[in-house]
Amino acid sequence: MKVHVFESEPWIKSAWQATGSRLDTIWLEGLLTAEQARTCADAEIISTDMSLLDESFLSVFKQLKMIAVRATGVDNIDLDFCRKKGITVCNVPAYAQNAVAEHVFALLLAIGRHVAEASRRTSRLDFSWDGIQGFELMGKTLAVVGTGVIGRCVARIARGFGMQVKAFDAYPDNAWAVKDDVQYGSLDEILQEADIITLHVPGRPETRHLLSAECFDLMKNGAVIINTSRGDVVDSRALLGALASGKVAAAGLDVLPGEDNLINEKSRRQVLGDSIAVQQTQLANHLLLQHPRVLVTPHCAFFTKEAGSRLVQVTVNNIEAFIRGAPGNIVA
């Protein structure tokens, strides 16, 4: 079976070739488009990362048998349609927990010490300290929302900084919490107590706008928000309001809602024809991108050499196992 690999950046090709795989592979650059889908309509196996695979796209692939997702999250795929059509969907679980957890603290330290602004100043030979006094992590309370493998890595690193760790999870693991000196509470409780909130929940209907205007109202004045999970977990307009009021001092975001519209140049230009909701999301995103107290990175928290190698290796393994008739890491 031929494998059509979309979003095939050079590092993916290099890591794929390093696996020694003999899969018959067709490389396609960029996000999956309607035109590409029509060109590859006879594909039996496709591999994607961030491409939106809704019913309108998937219905074009009349012979599709498998989607090998190069990610853990699959909220960009219509899983119900895949189940109905017998399309197997496999993901890559737990490949980047260290990378993402470390990126949380890269964002947090950059915010806490005004690294971007300090660097900009010195590049102009401006060595003034005005306005860049930072804050220490020692003794601060960190709220970890979602204690899967990434959230647990974040908690472990936080303890190394001397932080107090509070946590919320729909399915708390009390044995782990006792072992790692973490205190579970309700979402409302930990939001009220935290100096810093970091999000590690999947993108699902029930987690959309988990941080709402009501949640921001509960927080301490001057809280810091870190989001490396999914953009829709935070209500962007509510975040902008909290930044304006001072309820939130700063935010570090590796994800934005509707970020596929930002990545796709055609979508960026096609605004007037979009729905009001999409227009509002795009406007909020642009305001966040330009906000002086918001640090945004391009959904790259996972992107280390080590995590990238694991990601591609497991993807190849998933495809080869499917071809053998023994698929693993099945999500649909």
N, C-alpha and C positions, 0 to 999 in steps of 0.2 A: 504493500500500500504506500502511495506517495503521501508525504507529510507536508502540508502547506504551513509554513511558519510566518506569521504576520508580526509586524513590529520588530523585524530582524535587524537590530542594530549591530554594529561590528563586534561588540563585546559578546553578544549572544552567539554569533557565528563562531567566534574564537573558542568560547567555553564549550559549545556544542561539539566542535571538532576535537577538542581535547578529551572528550569522553570516549573517543574511538568508535562512536556509533556508526553503523553501516546503513542507517535508515535512508531511504530515498527521499531527499528533502528538497523542497522548493522554497526559496527565500523571497519574502515580499516585505518591502519597507513600509513603514508608517502604519497608522491605525487602519483597521479594516474599513473599507468604504463600500458603498453600494456597487460602484463600478467594479472594484476588485472582486466582490462577491459574485457578480455575474460572470466575470472572467474565469473564476475558479469554481463554478457551480457544480462541477463533478467531483469536488474534493471529498474524500472519505474520512480523512483525519486533518484537523487544523489545530494549530497551537497559537494562542494569543495571550496577551497580558491585560491591557487596559481597554481594548476595543469593546464597544457596546455590542452585545450579541442578543438583540431582542428578536421577537418573532419575525419581524419584517426582514431582518438580515438572515436569520437561520432558515427561513422557509425557502430561500434561494438555493440552498445546498440540498439538492434532492437525494444525494447518496451519502450524506454525512453520517458517520458512525461514531465518531469520537471527537471531543474537544479536550485537548491537553492544555490546561490553564497554567501559565507560568506565574502563579501567585497563590496566596492562601485564600484571599477573599474572592468570592464569585458573585457578588451583588450586581455585577454588570452583565450577567447572563440570565436569560429566561429559562430557569431550571424546570419550570412546569412544562414548557413547550418541549424541552429536551426529553423529559420523562415520557410525555405523550408520544413522541416520535421515536423513542428507543435510542436516543443519542446518549452515549456514556460521557459523563463529564468527570475529569480527574483533576485534582489540584495538587499543590505542593505545601503540605502542612509543616509548620515549625522549622523553617529553613533560615530565618533571619531574626530570631529573637534577640540575639546579642547585638546585631547591627542596628535594629530599630531602637532597642533600649539605650544604646550608646548615643544614638542620634537625639533622643529625648534630652539627654544631658548636654549634647552639643548646642542644641537650641536654648536650653535653660541657662547654660553658662554664658552663651553669647548675649542673651538678654540681660542677665544679671550683671555683666561687666561691660555692657555697651560696646562689644567688640567691633561691630560693623562701623559705628560712628567713630570710635577711636582710630580705627584703621584709615577711614576716609580722611580724618583730620591730619594724621601724620603724613599721609601721601601728599598733602598740601603744605607740609612743613609747619603745621599748626600743632603745637605740643601742649595746648591748654587742657585743663582738667574740668573746666566749667561744664556742668550738666551731665557728666559721665561717672558720677559717684555710683558705685555698684552696691550689691548686697551679697551677703554670704549665704550659703546653703546650710551650713551648720546650725542645727537647732530649729530649722524651719519644718513645718508640717506639710507633707506631700500627700495628696489624695490620689490614689491609683484607682481609676474607674475601669474595672475589668481586670481580673487576675488570672488570665490564661498564661501561656508560656512567656509572652512579652511582658505583661504586667508584672509577673513574678521576677523577671530579670531586672525591670526598672526598680522594684522594691529592694532587691538585693544591692544594687548600685547605690540607691538612696541611703541605705543604712551605712554604706562605706563613707558617705559624706557627713554622717552624723545627723541625718534627718529623722524625724518621727514619721512613720508611715501609717496612714489610714487607708482603708480599702473598701470598695463596694463591688459586689458581684452578685448576679442573679442566683448563682449556685456557689456560695462561699465554701472554701475548704479550710475548716477551722484547724485541722491538724497542721497544715502548712503554715497558717497564720501564727500559731503558737511557736512553731519551730523557727520562723523567720522574724519573730517579734513585730508582727503586723496586726493592727486592730481593725476588725471589720465593723462596719456600721451601715445604716441606711444611706442612700444617696444624699438626702437632705442633710443628715448629720455630718457627713464628711465634708460636704461643700461649705458648711458653716464654719468648720474648724480649720480648713486648709489655707495655707499661704499660696500653694501651687497645686493646680489640678492637671493631671495628665490622663489622656483618654486612650483606652485599649480595648474597645468593643468592636464587634463586627458590624458591617453595614447591613442593617435589616430594617424592615418597616418599624419595628418596635424600638429601634435605637435612633431613628430619625429625629433630629432636634432634641436629643437627650439633654443637651445643655440649652435650655430655653430661657426666655426673659425671666420667668419665675425662678429658675435656678440661679441666674446671675444675681437676682435680688437677694438670695440667701447668702451669698459669698461675703467674705470680708472685703472692705474697701482696699483696693490695691492688689487684688489677687492676680496671679499669673496663670494663663491657660496654655497648655501644650497639647497639640492634637497631631498624632501620627497614625491615626486609625482610618477614618473615612470622613470626608468633608461634611456630609449631611448630618453627622452626629452633633454638630454645632449649628445652631440657628445664626447664620452670619449677620443678619440684620440686628438680632438681639446682641450679638457680640459687639457690633459697631456702636450700639447704644451704650453698652457697658463701658466701652473704651472712652466714649465721650463724657460719661458721667464720672469717670474715675473709679468706678466699681472694679474694673479690670485695669491694671497698670500696664500690662503688655501681654502679647500672645506670640507663641511660636507655632507656626502651622506648616506641616509638610503636605497637607491635603486641603483641598477646597471643594465645596459642592459644585457639581457640574463642571469639574476641571477638564473633562474631555472637550468642552466647548472652548476652553482657553487654549488647549493644545492644538486643536484643529483651526488653522488659519481661516478657512472658509466660514466656520461657525462663528469665529470672532467678528467677522465682517457682516454676517447675516444676523442682524439684531432686530430690525423693525418687523420682520416676518415672524419672529418668535412669539411665544405666548407671554403674557404678562409675568407669569412666574419665572420663566427663563430669563426675561429681561431684568427682573429684580435680582435674580441670582448673579447674573453677569455684572450688574452694577455694584452689588455688594462685594463681589470678588475684586473688582478693580479698585474699590475704595480700600479694601484690606491690603492689596498689593502695594498701594501708595502710602499707607498709614505709617507715620514715623515711629509708632510703638508696636508695630507688627513685623515679625521676621518670618518670611515665607520661603520655603525650599520646595523644589519641584518633584514632590512625591518620590524622594530619593533615599528615604530612611533605610531601606533594605539594601541599598546599592554599595556593597563592599565586594572586594574581590572574592573573599571567602563565601559570602552568602550567594553571590552570583553563580559561583561554581556549583554550590549545592543545589540551587534552583534549577539550573539547566540539567544537571545529572539526574535529579529526581524526575524531571519532565521527560527526559529520554527513557528512563526506566519505566515510567508510566505508559509510554507509547509502546515500548517493546513488550511489556506485560500484557497490554490489551491485545496486541497482535497474536501473542501466544495463547490468548483465551483465558488469561488469569489476571484481569485488571485489579489494580490497587488504588488506594487514595480516592475512592469513588465518592463524589458528592451528589451525583444524580445518575 
